[in-house]
Amino acid sequence: MAKWETAEDFIKATIGRRYDLDSWPTDQRFQCWDYGDYFWVNQVGRSLITKFGGMASVRDCWNVSRKINAGNDFELITDKTKLKKGDWVIFNAGGDGHIGIVKSVVKAGVSVMLQGENQGSTYVNVINRSLSDFLGAFRLKAWHKSEQKPNTMEGLPKSVKIGDRVKTSLNHDVYGVKLNLEIINDGQSVLKKLDNNGKHAWLYKGKILRCIVKAYSLKKV
């Protein structure tokens, strides 16, 4: 199974080639869906679904099966002005719709340079494509990790350290068990330990463990 580290890697590796993953239709097997399916199969290990129960149109990859196709691997993009290089765009084109990958944005919300198959050629090529019939897009999260906002509610607040008396803002421990905050937040809970990732905190009173909670929820008392 191939893994392309960047959108540029995939774009360069597939330009000028052609793909057929289902031998359909018999009169012209190199369809735009095949190109998208080739990516899904090789990058995330599953097929690009139109809809269950039989062959359907490419637009159903979005209209019917967008959540399945996205899974945990893709972000769903609904604003065409936010498209970026590497986004897989679904169009409501005449007939069965169309899919391709954005090589570059020509004008935000208006047009993109789209790399795809069966867009004037049975080989993968690049065209200037209007976004007037844009339905939605899939953005591979792995290609945009540096852009993802860090979860600032994971680690221990800077104002808190091991040995401090603390209280928590949460109603449940890390296992989902409801906490008695009258006891936990009575001023006697001491932070004694953190896990290796610094996300979970052990609160004690003396030698007795009171609870394990998310570290970000703690405040010094």
N, C-alpha and C positions, 0 to 999 in steps of 0.2 A: 504494500500500500504506500503510495507516494505521499510525501509531506512537503509542501512548498512553504518555506519560511516567510515569504512575503508575497504580496500580490504581484509585484514585478517579476518574481521568479516564475510564477504560474503563467503570466501573460507572455513572457519571453519563451517559455518552454513549449507553449501550445500554438503560437501563431503559425499559420500556414499548414497546419495539420488538419485532419478531419477524424471525427469520432462517430461510431455507431455502436450503441450498447444493447439495442433490442431488435435489430434487423427489421425495423418497421418505420415507415411504410415501405413496401417492397420496391416501389418505383423511384424512391429517393430516401435512402436510409439515413443520410447525414443531416439530422434535424438540430434545431437550437437546443431542444431538451437534452439530446445526447451529450452535448458539450457541458451543460450544467450537471447532468447525472455523472459524467466522468469525474468532475470535480468533487461532488458529494461523496461518491463511492471511495475515491482515493484519499480525500482529505479527512473526512469524518467517519468513514466506514459504513455508510448506509446510502440507500438510493434516494434520489429526488422524487418525491411523490406528487402525482397529480391528484388523484383521488382513488380510494379503495374500490374494488369491484370491477376494475377494467380500465382500459386506456381512456384518457380524457384530454382536455386541452392544457397547454402550458400555463394559461392564466389560472388554472385550478391549483397550481403549485402555491399560489398566493390566496386566491379566493376561498379555497376549500381546505387546504392542508398547510397553511403557513406555520402554525404552531408545531406541527409534526416535523416539518422540514427544518425549522429553526432549532428545535430541541434545546440543549444547553450550549450549543456551539455558535449560534448566530444571534445577533441582535436584529430585531425587526425595525426597519426604517420606513416611516410613513410620510415623512416630509421630504419632498424631492429637492428642496433647496439645501438639504443637509448631506447629499450624496458625496461619497468619497471614492478615491481609487480603490478597487478591489471589491466594491459592493456588487452583488448580483441583483440585477433589476428585472422585475417582471412587468411586461407591457400588455396592455389590452388591445393588441394589434388585431387587425381583421383576420378572420379565420380562427386560428387556435391560440393567438397571443404570441409572445416572444420573450426570450430570456437572453441576457448577455452580461458580461462583467465590465464594469467601468474602468477604462484605461486612464481617462482623465476627464475633468469637468471643463466643458467649453464655457458655459455660462450657467451659474447656479440656478436651478429650477427650470431651466429652459432646454438645455441640450448637453449631451456628453459624447465623448469618443467611446464607443461601445465595441468591445471585442466579443465576437460570437460566431456561431455557425449558422448556415442557411440564412444569411442576410445579404443576398445578392451573389452568394457563392456557396458551394458545398464544402469549401475549405474555411477554416477559421480566419476571419479577417477583421478589420476595424472600419467602422463607419461613424459618421457624425449623426447621432440619433436624437431626435426630438423627444422631450419628456412629456409631451401633450397627453399621451395615453398611459402615463405612469400609474401603476397599481401599488407597488411597494418594492422593498428591497431587503435582501439578507446581507448582513455584515458579519464576517467571520471574526469572532472576538479575539482569537489568537493573534490576528494581525494588528490588533489595536490595543494590546495590553498596556502600553505606556500611556495611553490616553484615558484609561479607566481610572476613575477617581478612587483613591485609597479609602478603605473603610476606617474612618477616624474613631470609630466606636469599638475598637477591638482591644487595644492595649490599655495598660494602667495609666491613669492620668499622671502628668508630671508632678503634681502636687502631693502625690501619695507614694509612700515607700514601705518596704517590709518593716514590720514592727509598729506601724501606726495603728491607732484606734480608728476604725472606719465605720461607715454606714453605706448601705446600698440603695439605689433608686429603683431596683427591680422587685417585683412581687413573687418571682419564681427563681429557683436555683437552676443550674445548668442541666438538670435532669427533668425539669418541668414541674418539680414539686413546689407547691405554694409555701411561701415563707411567712412566718409569724414575725412581722416587722417590729412589733412591740418589743420582742426579745432581741432580734438580730440588730436592730438599730438603737439599743439601749445604752450605747456608749462603751460597752464592754467587749465588743468584737474587735479582735486584733488580726491584722493581716500577717500571716505567718509564712505563706508559701504561694508561688506562682508556678504554672506549668511551663514547659520548655518554650512555648510560643508566647508566653506572657498574657494569654487571653483569659485564663481561668484563675480565680483567686480563692485560696483556702482561708476561711475566717474561724478563729478559735477564741474561746474564753478559757484562759489557763491552758490545760492540756486537752480540753474537750473541743472537738471539731463541731462547729455550729452549722456551717454550710459551705458550699462551693458555688460561687457566682461569677458572672462575667466581670472581668477586671475593670472594664470601662465604666461600670456602674458605681464604682466606689468614690467616696468623698471622705476626706479626713475630718474627724470630729475633735 
